[in-house]
Amino acid sequence: MTDDRESLEYLQRTKKSSIAFRRIPGKDPGVVFLPGFMSNMTGQKAVALEDYCRRRGNAFVRFDYQGLGESVGDLVPGELMFEVWKSDAMAVLDELTVGPQILVGSSMGGAIMLLLAMERPERIHALVGIATAVQFDKRMSYSDTRNKSHEPHSPTHSEPSSSYVTPQDFLDKQYQRYLLQDSLPIRQPVRLIHGMRDDVVHYQTSVDLATRLDSGNVDVVLRKEGGHRMSEAVDIKLIVDTVEELLNL
């Protein structure tokens, strides 16, 4: 494993914001990891995939959305951050990668993954969704997030309700409608991994999504003991094995 600080780079987005990213060169298809809501690129899933791609010799990119992790920028109250973060992910795909890519999206990152696949179909080799969120009907935390890796969770009685936001605070309704349409024009191979103990995004979401994708090459993998983060050793192995299968297609 390399020293993260040695490989940290920045992609300028505006005069006041930039995306922090870590990238390793390699052969096609490349792999891009898209973090979940308020998460960053230092999580176990992203690091494990980077290590795997380095061993195999495939290109890999992981990054932080604006306002999170090592990126430069602020979370602006009232701003629809989903649009900003989706734009960040598109910039990563367009400017930091070449050739076909496997997008691996975690939770909210899965929603962004789907949107990128519909806008840049010629760049997509395959998709891997982990607890893919397409219907944002849970409250999610904005609190204590910089330089930490975690997924959205439900507030406990000991946490202040003021640190939580509802989906409309960060997501434009047009994206919600688009993600929930009856048919999604995605024709590449798709793998949807979901824990049946997920208390943030119900596993039925992935089953429903599979029926709405145009692709006939779609598998849904349910882990009975899996939670939302899917960061246990057995979860990580499943994710890496799934990416390996798709790299071999």
N, C-alpha and C positions, 0 to 999 in steps of 0.2 A: 504494500500500500504506500502511495506517495504522500509527501507532505502537502496538505491542502493549501497552505499558504504559498507554496512555491508555484502552484498551478492556478491561482486565482487571477481571473481577468475580468474586464468590464466592457460591456457593450453600451455605448452612449445612446440614450433614448430621447431626452430633452436636455436643455441647458442645465437643469437641476436634478436630473435623474439618470440612472444607468443601471443595467442589469449585471449582477455579479454571476460569473459562470466558471465552471471547470470543464475542460475539454481534453480528451485524448484523441490523437489521430489514429486512423486505422482503415480497414477495408469496409466495403459496403456488404450488407446494409448496415447503416449506423443505428444507434439507439439513443433516443432522447427521453429523459425522465421529466415528467411534469408533476410538481408537488401539489398537494391538496390545499384546502382553504387554510390560510395562515401558517402553513408549513414552509420548510425551507429544504435546501439541497443536502443538508448534512444527515438526513435520516438514514436508517439502516438499509431500507430498500434501495435508495439511490446509490449509496456507497457500495453495496453488494453487487449491483449491476455494473458499476464502473469497474470493480475488481474483476468481474467475470469477463467483461469486454476487453480489458487490458490483457488478460491471459489468452483470450481467443484471438486477439488482433483486430477486433472491430472498433470502429469509431464510436465515441460516446460523449454526450453532453448532459450536464445537470446544471441547474441555474436557480436563482432566487428571483421571484417576482419583485417589482418595485415596492418599496416600503417594507420589505421583509428580509430577514437574514443579513447577508453582506451587501445587498443592493443599496444604491443611493436613491433616496426619495422618501416621501412621507405618505402615510395613509391619511387621506383628506376626508374629514367628516362630510357626509352627504354626497361624496363622489361615488359613481358607480364603478367600483374597483374591478369588477369582473371584466369589464371592457378593457381596462388598462392591462390587466393580467393576461387576458387573451391576446392582446396586441403584443405584449412581451413575448409570449410563447411563439407567436407568428414570426417575430423578428429573429428569435433564436433559430427557428426552422429555416428561414430565408437567408440569414446572414452568417450563421455559424455551422451550417451543415451543407453537404453536397451529396447528391445521389439519393437513392431510396432510403427511407428511415422507418424504424419501428418506434412508434410512440407508446410510451408506458405512462398512463395517467392514473394518479391516485386520487380517489374521491372527487373533489371539484376539478382536479387535473384531468380526470376522465371526461368531464363535460367539455373542457377546452380541447382535449385530444380529438373528440368527435367533430367539433367545429373546424379544427385545422384540417382534418381528413376530408371534410366536405368542400373546403375552400382550396386545398392543395392536393387533390387526389393523385396527381402524377408524381408526387413526392413520397407517397406512403407505401411502404412494403407490407406493413401489418400493424395492428393495434392490440395493446394489452391494457384492459381496464381493471383496476383494483378497487373494489368497493365503489364502482362508478356512480357518481351523483348526477342525476339529470333533473330531479325535482327537488327544489330547495325549499323544503317546508319545515325545517328545523331551525331553532335559534343557534347561532354560532358565535364563538368567542373572538373578541378582538384583543383580549388582555394578555399581557406578559408573553409576547410572541417573538421579540427580536432575538436572533441567534439561538432559537430553540426549534426543535422539530416535533410537531404534534399535529394531530388531526382535530377537526371540530368535535366538540362533545357537548353534552347537555349540562347546564349549570347545576351545581349542587346548592344546597340551602346555605352553605357557608360562603358562597361566592356572591359578590354584588351583582345584581341584575343589570346595573348600568354598564357593565363591561361586555354585554352581549348585544348583538344586533340581529334584526330579522332579515331574511333574504332580500327584501326590497331595498334595503339600504346599500346593497352592493351589486345587484343583478337587475339589468333591464329586462322587462317582461318579454321583449321580442325574442331574447335568447331562450327564455323558458318555453315559449310557444314553439320555437324552432326545434328544440331538443325533444319535445313531447309530440311532434307530429307523427302521424300513423306510419309513414315510411321515411327512413333516413337513407339518402343516396350514398351509402358506403358499401363498396363492393370488394374491398380487400379482406384478407383473413382477419378475424377478430377473436380474441380470447377474453372472456370476462370472468374474473376471479372474485369470489365474494364469501365472506364469513357469515355463517348462519346465526352467529351471536352478535352481529353488527347492530348496535343500538342507535346508530346515526343515520345510516342509509340501509333500509330493509333489503335483504337479499333478493326479494321478488323484483326489485328494480332491475337487476341484471337479467333476470329471466324475461321480463317484459321487453327490455331493450333488445335482447336477442331476436325477438319476434319481429321487431320493427326495422331491423337492418336489412338492406337489400342483399347483402352478401349471403351466399349459401354456406360459406366456410366459417361458421361461428360455433364456438364451444363455450358453454357456461360451466365453470368448476366451482362447486359449493363445498366449503370446509365446515363441517358441523360444529367444530369447536373454535372456529375463527371469529375474531372480533373485527372492529372497523379498521384498526391500524394495520393489521396483517403484517406484523413485524416480528413474530416469533420465528425461531430458526426453521421450523417446518414450513411456515408461510414463505419465508425468503427463498428456501429451496424450490418451492413450487413456482414462484415467480421467475427465478432464474432458469429453471427447467423449461418453463413456457416460452421464454424469450429464445432459448436455445432451439427449441422445436421450430419456431418461426424463422430464425436465421437460417435454418437448414432447408426451408421451402424453396 
